[in-house]
Amino acid sequence: MSSYDALAASYDALTVDVEYRRRADYLTRQFHRSAFPVETVLDLACGTGSMTWLLAGRGYELIAVDGSQEMLAAAREKSAPAEVPPLFLHQSMPRLDLYGTVDAAICCLDSLNYLTNPRDVQRTFQRLHLFISPGGLLAFDVRLPERL
């Protein structure tokens, strides 16, 4: 069992101060500014799906991927009005394997920082390159050590 499996039940309470709507507003603006129309979005390391459901409720088709079955179970239990409900997949970031391409990929809340092996980071970006359509977007955030 991973540490995130044990954390899944309390994760939303621990991230109550995360301004998901504000982050979703920012991402939506970036999607609209893109020269490439964004309709399908990959939420990599989606956790309990808060961002997944926000973006799905805004009309985007979401594929949500996480390495923790428990986090995905918590994400599936949530719901929001969405034309197309998200597809939830249990996969690790370096082994990402989608059925096709997406127009944009997001990886929020410093999730890339959980990849501690440089080779895993490289593999993750290689996999993302395979599955983001040419001209598509990748948005991620990382916390720098001096900010900790």
ZITA-V318877 format. One line per field, one symbol per residue. ss: DSSP state (a for helix, b for strand, c for the rest). phi: phi as a letter, one per 40 degrees, with the letter a starting at -180 (. if undefined). psi: psi as a letter, one per 40 degrees, with the letter a starting at -180 (. if undefined). A space follows every 10 residues. Layout:
# ZITA-V318877
ss->???
phi->???
psi->???
This chain:
# ZITA-V318877
ss->ccaaaaaaaa aaaaccccca aaaaaaaaaa aaaccccccb bbbbccccca aaaaaaaccc bbbbbbccaa aaaaaaaccc ccccccbbbb ccaaaccccc cbbbbbbccc aaaacccaaa aaaaaaaaaa abbbbbbbbb ccccaaac
phi->.ccccccdcb dcccbccccd ccccdccccc cccccbcbbb bcbcgcgcgd cdcccccchc cbbbbacbcc ccccccccaa dacbcccbbc acccbdabca bbcabbacfg cccccccdcc ccccccccdc bcddgcbbba bbccdccc
psi->hiddddedde ddddfdehgd dddddddddd ddeiehhhdh hhghfebeed ddddddeeei hhhhhiehdd dddddddiii hhdhiihhhh iidefhhiea iidiiigiff ddeehehddd dddddddddd ehiheiihhi iihidee.
